[in-house]
Amino acid sequence: MLMKLAKRLWALCLALTVTCLAGCGKTQEGFTLSVSLGDGYETLDPIYAETAVERSIIAHLYENLMKLSVDAQGNTTAVYGLAKNVEQQTNVDGTVTYTFRLRSAKWSDGQAVTADDVVYAWQRLACPVNDSPYAELMSVVCGYEAVRQTGDVTLLQVTAKNDTTLVVNLTGDHTWFLEDVCTDPAAVPVRRGIVPTQPHAVEEAVEAAGDGPAWWEDVKSLVVSGPYIPESEGTEYLRLVGNDHYYDHGKTPGPDGVTFRFADSAQEGVTLYEKGEVDAVWPVELTEANAIPTLSTYALIFNCTAFPFQDRALRQATVKAIDRNAAAALAGGEAAGALVPYGVPDSEAEDFRSCAGALVDNTPELYAENCAQAMEILQNAGYQSGADLGELQYLYLKEGTNSLVAEEVSRQLSSMLKMKVNPVGMTEEEFFTAVESGEFSMVGLELTSFYNDPEGFLMDWTSHAAKNVAGYENTAYDTLMSIIATAPDGTARLGCLHDAEELLMDDAPLTPLYTTYTAWDIRDTLTGAFRDERGWFGFMNTIRRTV
């Protein structure tokens, strides 16, 4: 099964990326790369780019404080990018201060990259008016909540001590900060003065510009800091070439240029690959041999603040009556064993899900027994059957396979517990308005994390977390998550993470339904490319294999 192979395949995927090879001093002359990752881009603004092709382009155009490197054993590490070193200090109040010293880097127009460029970019990312889908990357920076409440971005505790010294205060010892925040394409430095201050949102910016382009739209004039700059574009491609002002230009192996080819469909991308017109393609047909876990879990969330799911026993009964295997088959995924999916590390050599195992029972042979137990729990709670609960609404976003899953889960609950469940599909605006207002009994929602760490999936269910749409409150859970944020010992932290997930699954404010996998292909003559678990690709260190 895919799940059983996930850990091994994840390591294999990571091993595709290599650090600079000893003895390689210069870019291979004349070596260019062409890749197909999607159907074009709607924005190249780092704080709004969401698709694989958009985030991949940005990762090649901009340099972050840190960048990812994967060694020959498949271990991912964050290495210095714009930063040349960093110091970490734990403060008496439990906060942690990072001090970055920046290297002598330049923008593509020759102007120096400064610490203030990072400050500006991170303030812009956190600003509530900008409504970036990646604003939560800043949630571990002190002052973030105050920024979200007041709109005053100067409250975010990231400061430029001088042009080459950046100071960041975090709310705790978030071990994934360097690897997951300081490498993310959404958090790359953007020079102050390049982006208009008002209006903030992409749509408003385009509208305000009239017939003129948004600040990023004239791509050949973009001021960037990464290894590549845009050279030319068309309706079907964007070509990047080496950035002469990049501090590592010509010193490390990699292609002279990268061309992003745009395909109207996944099949068209595969056709380009089969014809030899591109060297790498995503997505491709999923098989057990190429499966890579995605950083998401589709879950059913209960409204813990209203009848009937404020009753823990009713939540537990409902969880037991769900056949996740059937739901997963409809979605093209795999039945989820817990909230945190496969592919999220536990330690350097271990997988969090593999270490913990399944926390909900998906054994097909035991489904009937689980349903009998569910009915017994219902009856012990004072109900003859689920019919006594009245009509329950199951809200879902009307896209993809969500309707199939909602109808199947509703059928199961009706068949096994006699619940009257009405699945209601909604537009995005309707859906999130209803979810945020708490006007639902159950809601199907894809849960994702900005960080490839278990904490990214678990931190949203503390009592006052903004994304805790279940309204779940448990002081024991809150305490565990607080310990996790300040634990000085990595082993103790991981133990608390496992305990927190187990407590969450037992209390059942939500139940995971399925997880998904993805796959991509690259020529076997090439090595050094990688797909980040957060959904973007890096080709900057790709080289030809030597015989």
Secondary structure, 3 states (H helix, E strand, C coil): CHHHHHHHHHHHHHHCCCCCCCCCCCCCCCCEEEEEEECCCCCCCCCCCCCHHHHHHHHHHCCCCEEEEECCCCCEEEEECCEEEEEEEECCCCCEEEEEEECCCECCCCCECCHHHHHHHHHHHHCCCCCCCCHHHHCCECCHHHHHHHCCHHHCCEEEEECCEEEEEECCCCCCHHHHHCCCHHHCCCCCCCCCCCCCCHHHHHHHCCCCCCCCCCHHHCCCCCCEEEEEEECCEEEEEECCCCCCCCCCCCCCEEEEEECCCHHHHHHHHHCCCCCEECCCCCCCCCCEEEEEEEEEEECCCCCCCCCHHHHHHHHHCCCHHHHHHHHCCEECCCCCCCCCEEECCEEHHHHHCCCCCCCHHHHHHHHHHHHHHHHHCCCCCHHHHCEEEEEEECCCCHHHHHHHHHHHHHHHHCCEEEEEEECHHHHHHHHHHCCCCEEEEEEECCCCCHHHHHHHHCCCCCCCCCCCCCHHHHHHHHHHHHCCCHHHHHHHHHHHHHHHHHHCCEEEEEEEEECCEECCCEECCEECCCCCEECCCCEECCC
